[in-house]
């Protein structure tokens, strides 16, 4: 069905009715109209244009079927059958995360571990991969970004990106985070990521990320980006530490093995 109208003017009932009669006369059969509102939309805010259009068309004599697939989707999401299906999938997904971590550790071949990268190259690669979100990351000045660490620039960058993504996701949209580098002594360099306005982990004193992930996974709240960062760091001989406080925000420390220049 095609309704002709002049821009800025309302299509009259007579015009809509005329097209129905013309269509029936031409095809020899009565046409039906189905109006569908698709997913994904808030179940509490139905899209009112659909019932309004349905009312206009029915008033003009059209046979109209209106389907709110979005609402049916939400009904299905909270049905007993779907929730049972999700419950069955949870252990499978947790197992998938653990296997993913093992595969990432296996990716650190002898060539990868024996290579080294400048931290400024790794940080630049991380900011480039973040795209527009990289503008929310503030680099601390006068720090040893030219330090060399074990691993390729790509591997180190992947760990940094994963931690920054989590910090950004836990922060308000306009909030900035800080990226800093410092020498930690004993052949180690630390990449510090601080998100003062972040929330989500509650009160956690400085602790190894692996310990936190074990607890998170047991509670079925494991974060894939943290799993990635922890696996890459461990593969390169380093570690990730996390501290969280509702008042002071979230802080990650990516500890890497320093390599002589």
Residue pairs with C-beta under 8 A, 6 or more apart in sequence:
1 19
1 20
1 23
1 31
1 33
1 62
2 19
3 11
3 15
3 16
3 19
4 11
4 15
5 11
5 15
13 56
13 59
13 60
16 56
16 57
16 60
16 62
17 60
17 61
20 31
20 60
20 61
20 62
23 31
24 30
24 31
30 63
31 62
31 63
32 62
32 63
32 64
32 65
33 57
33 62
33 63
33 64
33 65
34 64
34 65
34 66
34 67
35 50
35 53
35 54
35 64
35 65
35 66
35 67
36 67
36 69
37 46
37 47
37 50
37 67
37 68
37 69
37 70
37 71
38 69
38 70
39 69
39 70
39 73
40 70
40 73
41 47
41 70
43 70
43 71
43 74
46 68
46 71
47 70
50 66
50 68
51 66
54 64
54 66
57 64
58 64
76 82
90 220
94 217
94 220
94 222
97 217
97 222
97 224
97 227
98 217
100 224
100 227
100 228
100 231
101 227
101 230
101 231
102 231
104 228
104 231
104 232
104 235
105 231
105 234
105 235
107 235
108 151
108 155
108 232
108 235
108 236
112 151
112 152
112 155
112 235
112 236
113 150
113 151
113 235
113 236
113 237
115 150
115 151
115 152
116 148
116 149
116 150
116 151
116 259
117 148
117 149
117 151
117 152
117 153
117 155
117 156
118 145
118 146
118 147
118 148
118 153
119 144
119 145
119 146
119 147
119 148
119 149
119 156
119 181
119 189
119 191
120 145
120 146
121 153
122 149
122 153
122 156
122 157
122 160
123 139
123 145
123 157
123 160
123 179
123 181
123 191
125 153
125 154
125 157
126 134
126 157
126 160
126 161
126 164
127 134
127 137
128 134
129 157
129 161
130 137
130 161
130 164
130 165
133 164
133 165
133 168
136 168
136 175
136 176
136 177
137 164
137 176
137 177
137 178
137 179
138 176
138 177
138 178
138 179
139 145
139 178
139 179
139 180
140 178
140 179
140 180
140 181
143 180
143 181
143 182
144 181
144 182
144 183
144 189
145 181
147 181
147 183
147 189
147 258
148 258
148 259
148 260
148 261
149 156
149 189
149 236
149 256
149 257
149 258
149 259
150 236
150 237
150 238
150 256
150 257
150 258
150 259
151 232
151 235
151 236
151 256
155 232
155 235
155 236
156 232
156 236
156 256
158 228
158 229
158 232
159 228
159 229
159 232
159 233
159 236
159 240
159 254
160 179
160 191
160 193
160 254
162 225
162 226
162 228
162 229
162 232
163 193
163 225
163 226
163 229
163 240
163 252
163 254
164 177
164 179
164 193
165 225
166 223
166 225
166 226
166 229
166 252
167 177
167 193
167 194
167 195
167 198
167 250
167 252
168 177
168 195
169 225
170 195
170 198
170 199
170 200
170 201
170 250
171 177
171 195
171 197
171 198
171 199
171 249
171 250
172 197
175 195
175 196
175 197
175 198
177 193
177 194
177 195
177 196
177 198
178 192
178 193
178 194
178 195
179 191
179 192
179 193
180 191
180 192
180 194
181 189
181 190
181 191
181 192
182 189
182 190
182 192
183 189
183 190
183 258
184 190
184 255
187 257
187 258
188 238
188 255
188 256
188 257
188 258
189 255
189 256
189 257
189 258
190 253
190 254
190 255
190 256
191 253
191 254
191 256
192 251
192 252
192 253
192 254
193 251
193 252
193 253
193 254
194 249
194 250
194 251
194 252
195 249
195 250
195 251
196 248
196 249
197 249
198 244
198 249
198 250
199 246
199 249
199 250
200 244
200 250
201 212
201 242
201 244
201 250
202 244
202 246
203 244
203 245
203 246
204 212
204 242
204 243
204 244
204 245
205 243
206 241
206 242
206 243
206 253
207 241
207 242
207 243
208 239
208 240
208 241
208 242
209 226
209 229
209 230
209 233
209 239
209 240
209 241
209 242
209 252
210 230
210 234
210 239
210 240
212 226
212 242
213 222
213 223
213 226
213 227
213 230
216 222
216 223
216 226
226 240
229 240
229 252
229 254
230 240
233 239
233 240
233 254
233 255
233 256
236 256
236 257
237 256
237 257
238 254
238 255
238 256
238 257
239 255
240 252
240 253
240 254
240 255
241 252
241 253
241 255
242 250
242 251
242 252
242 253
243 250
243 251
244 250
244 251
